[in-house]
């Protein structure tokens, strides 16, 4: 399959396709390639607090997972389902990995910059991601107090941290979907699923959350439900 589609062609031609071809051979290796590209996506503090779980058509879980996606055609006809999972609970190990990488890095970097980076992962990240009773209120009070004197990040509460983790997962998911389109296949991101039962089916940790489930395959024309509609760009793009 050709991989010559340009970025803007991929963006322009990508649609959420809800019915996938069941007859044409499907190259699951290209899904893996798109996922490898997705992990290069930008993410908050380089913690990569997400995972992709592949459920191909050959899996015994595929039909059960499609059932938990309310039997949407984008799930039942998908040649592979990719579950995008947030893993806020992995922050300690991911922060430690960054800390050790910076500590052992040999690239030309001043000691001051290296010390700041090590402090970021060894001191600031634990303060932001730690969870215990009353800590959210303390963090918000600190942000408010510091913000009286200088610019300060205000989104430090537990809800805001959770949102940040989901944003990083969504950025990776979008890269993945564009990658799938670039190699000639189609996707459909789904939010209609029973998250509690999906977590049980996939044996996920209690700290995991489902960001979205993406159906993958070769889209059929009838899988595109009408012409694309977007509001005028002037309503979405402004300049100050």
N, C-alpha and C positions, 0 to 999 in steps of 0.2 A: 504493500500500500504506500502511495506517495506521501512524503512528508514535506511538500514544498509550499504549503499554504502559509501565507504571511500572517503576521500578528493581526493586522487590521482586517484581513479577510476572515480570519478565525473569529474575531469579535463580531464582525458584521453577519456572518453566516450562522453563528451559534444560536440555537433556539432550544427551549425546553421541549424535548420530544417525548411524547407520552405513549407511543406504541413503537416497539422495536421489531425488526426483521428476525424471524425465527429460522429462516432457511439458509441464508448466506453464511459461509464460514466466518467465525469471529476470532480475531487474534488477541488473546488475553495478555500476551506479552506487551502489547502496545498500551494496555491499561497500566501495567507495571511501570513502563517507561514514563507515562504521564504522571504517575504517583511519585516517581523519583524526581521529576522536575518540580512537583508541587512542594516538596520539602525544602526547596531553595527559596520559597516565598518569604517575604519579610514577616517578622512576628515580634511580639512584645518581649523585649529584653533578651532575645535569642533563646528563650526557654523552650520553645516548640512544645507547648503543653497540649498536644493533640496526637491522635493516632488515626490511621486509616485501617479499617478492617474490611478485607475483601471477601465477598461471598459470591463465588462464580456459579454459573448454572449447574455445574457438576456437584456442588456442595449439597449435602443432605439438609442443610439449614435454609437453602435458598427459598423453597416454597413456604416454609414456616415464616421466614422474614417477610416475604411478600404478603402473607396473610396479615401480619402485624402492621403493614403499611396500608391497611384498609383495602387490600386487594386492588390498589390503583394499577391501571394497565402499565404505567411506567415502572412498576415493580414486578408484576406478574410476567411481563414480556421481556424484561431486562435480561441481557446475556450475562451481566454481572452487576451485583449491588455493592456499593462502597459505602460503608458506614463511617461517618466522620465523627470521632469521639473526642471530647475535650478531657484533658487529664490534669486538672489543677492540682490533683493530689501528688503529682510527680515533681512538684516545684523544687523540692530539696535536692533530688538527684540531678535534675537538669541544671540547677544553679551550681552544684558542685562540679559538674562536668565542665561548665564554662569557666569556673574558677581555676580548675586544674589546667585547662587549655591555656588560659592567659598566663598562669604561673610558669608553664613550661615553654611558652612561645619564644622563638628565637628571632623573630622579625625585628627590624629596627624600630624600637619604641623607647621613648624616654622612661626613666624610672618613675617620674611623676605620673605619667599617663598610666603606666602599669599599676602603680599603687592605687590610683583612683578606680581603675577597672576592678581590681581585686576587692576594694572596699565596697564597690557597688554590689558584687555578687556575695560577698561575705558578710555584709552589714545591712545594706539598704533592702535588698530583695527579701531577706528573712523578715525584716520589719513589715514589709508590704504584704507578704503572703502568709505570715503566721496567723493562726486562728485560735483564739481562746476568748472566753467571756469578757465582754467590755472592750476588747481591743479595737474594734471598729470605731467606737466613740472616741477612744484615745487618739487614734490616727487622724480622725476628722478634726479634733481639737488642735492637734499639732499643725495640721495643714492650715487651719484658720489662723492660728497665731502667727505662724511664719509668713502667711500670705498678707498680713497687715503691713509688713515691712518690705517684701520683695515678691516677685512672681513665684508662684508655688503651684505644684500639681494639686488639684482639689479632689480628683477622683480616686480616693484611697480606701473607701469603705469596701466591705465584703461584696456587695452587689456590683460595685464598679470593677473590682478585680475579676469577678466572674464574667462580666461583660467583656473585659479586655481579653480574657482567655478565649471566649467565643469569637471575638473579632479576628484573632490570629488564626483560629481554625478555619474561619470563613475565607480569609485571604488565601490560605493554602488550597481550600476547596475550589475557589475560582480559578486559580492557576491550573489545577487539575482538569477542570472542565474545559478550559481553553486548550490545554494540551491534548485532550481527547478529541476535540474538534479539529485540531491541526493535523491529526493523523487520519482524519476521515470518518470518525465515529461521532456519536451523539450522546447527550446526557440529559437527565432531568433531576434537579435537586428537589427533594421532598421534605416537607415538614409535617405531613399528615401520617403519623405513626404512633403506636402505643409505646412510649419511651420506657415505661416500667417493664413491660414484657420483653422489649428488645434487649434491655440490659440483662434480664434473666436468661434469655435465649443465648446470648453471646457470652454469658458468664463474666460480665464486666464488674469492676470494683464499685463500691458504694460511692466513691468520689468521682466517678466518671459521669459525664452527661453526653447525650446524643445531640450533636449540633445540627446534622442533617443526614439524610440517606440519599445517595445518588445512584439512579439507574443508568446503566451504560449499555450501548448497543449500536447497531446500524439503524438509524431512524427511518421509519416509513412515512411517506407524504401525509397519510391520514393521521399521523401522530402529532402533527403541528396543528393546533386548534385555532385556525384563523390567522389573519395578517398580524404582524407585530404592531403594537401600539405603544408609543411613549409620548408623554406630554412634551411641549415645546422646550427645546434646550434652554431658552431664555429663562424659564422658570427654575431651572436646575443649576445653571452656571451664571455666576455674577462676578463682577470685578469692583474692587473698592479703590 
